[in-house]
Amino acid sequence: MLFERLSSKTIQVTAGVCGGQPRIRNTRIPVWTLYGLALVIATIASKFSRD
């Protein structure tokens, strides 16, 4: 229930802000930026864990 409340309020889509792309609430940080950052971190972590 908490996750549903947070997920419904943390992502906003507003025309004219970030090109209308989904963004973190009350910021201009697009969701795709955080997704890309998570992928980079996961890639780096996997390279270090293979040693």
TITORDREN-104402 format. One record per atom (N, C-alpha, C): residue in one letter; x, y, z. Coordinates in steps of 0.001 Angstrom, whole numbers, padded with zeros to 6 digits, always signed. Example, Ala and Ser with C-alpha at 12.3 -4.5 7.8 and 13.67 -1.06 7.14 Angstrom:
<atoms>
A+013190-005690+007800
A+012300-004500+007800
A+013200-003300+007800
S+012850-002250+007080
S+013670-001060+007140
S+012900+000030+007870
</atoms>
This chain:
<atoms>
M+000822-001182+000000
M+000000+000000+000000
M+000878+001262+000000
L+001910+001297+000820
L+002795+002461+000862
L+003477+002655-000490
F+003944+001550-001089
F+004597+001649-002390
F+003654+002235-003430
E+002405+001810-003419
E+001432+002329-004378
E+001213+003823-004180
R+001139+004262-002926
R+000952+005684-002653
R+002161+006483-003101
L+003356+005977-002818
L+004563+006695-003213
L+004717+006738-004722
S+004488+005612-005387
S+004677+005569-006830
S+003645+006429-007552
S+002480+006574-006998
S+001471+007388-007667
S+001731+008873-007469
K+002525+009238-006471
K+002763+010647-006192
K+004163+011107-006558
T+005082+010208-006795
T+006456+010624-007019
T+006764+010902-008478
I+005949+010435-009393
I+006171+010651-010820
I+005112+011622-011336
Q+005575+012657-012030
Q+004655+013627-012608
Q+004923+013758-014096
V+003878+014068-014838
V+003999+014397-016251
V+003269+015721-016435
T+004018+016731-016858
T+003454+018059-017058
T+003892+018570-018425
A+002935+018963-019232
A+003263+019514-020545
A+004119+020766-020359
G+005187+020851-021119
G+006051+022022-021044
G+007176+021912-020038
V+007194+020857-019251
V+008274+020630-018289
V+008983+019343-018696
C+010273+019419-018938
C+011073+018272-019382
C+010505+017656-020664
G+009972+018496-021514
G+009441+018014-022781
G+008236+017099-022626
G+007551+017194-021496
G+006385+016353-021260
G+006723+014932-020847
Q+008009+014668-020616
Q+008452+013332-020194
Q+008169+013136-018698
P+007973+011887-018265
P+007786+011638-016829
P+009004+012115-016055
R+008754+012741-014901
R+009841+013282-014092
R+009549+013053-012621
I+010581+013218-011811
I+010422+013103-010366
I+009633+014311-009883
R+008700+014074-008998
R+007799+015118-008518
R+008546+016359-008053
N+008069+017490-008474
N+008582+018812-008091
N+010043+019041-008447
T+010548+018325-009442
T+011905+018539-009932
T+011861+018563-011447
R+013007+018767-012044
R+013130+018653-013498
R+014042+017480-013839
I+014033+016463-013001
I+014841+015261-013222
I+013968+014227-013921
P+014257+013955-015206
P+013461+012952-015922
P+013703+011546-015357
V+012670+010734-015406
V+012770+009364-014918
V+013839+008599-015695
W+013955+008854-017005
W+014930+008123-017817
W+016360+008387-017353
T+016620+009541-016753
T+017950+009842-016237
T+018299+008896-015083
L+017362+008719-014173
L+017608+007822-013039
L+017702+006372-013491
Y+016897+006002-014471
Y+016949+004641-015012
Y+018312+004381-015646
G+018782+005336-016434
G+020097+005200-017065
G+021208+005131-016041
L+021121+005944-015000
L+022119+005916-013935
L+022131+004563-013237
A+020958+004004-012996
A+020875+002686-012359
A+021521+001619-013240
L+021330+001718-014554
L+021955+000752-015467
L+023477+000862-015442
V+023992+002080-015412
V+025438+002286-015364
V+026010+001724-014069
I+025366+001999-012969
I+025839+001495-011672
I+025807-000029-011650
A+024748-000624-012184
A+024640-002078-012208
A+025741-002691-013085
T+026044-002036-014197
T+027092-002523-015089
T+028448-002471-014407
I+028738-001367-013770
I+030014-001227-013050
I+030116-002240-011924
A+029039-002415-011173
A+029033-003352-010063
A+029255-004784-010571
S+028642-005130-011704
S+028810-006483-012213
S+030236-006733-012684
K+030902-005718-013207
K+032291-005876-013634
K+033214-006116-012444
F+032939-005445-011339
F+033760-005644-010155
F+033488-006966-009455
S+032249-007450-009562
S+031898-008689-008869
S+032383-009927-009621
R+032817-009799-010852
R+033278-010956-011634
R+034704-011373-011295
D+035421-010558-010546
D+036826-010868-010215
D+036957-012070-009361
</atoms>
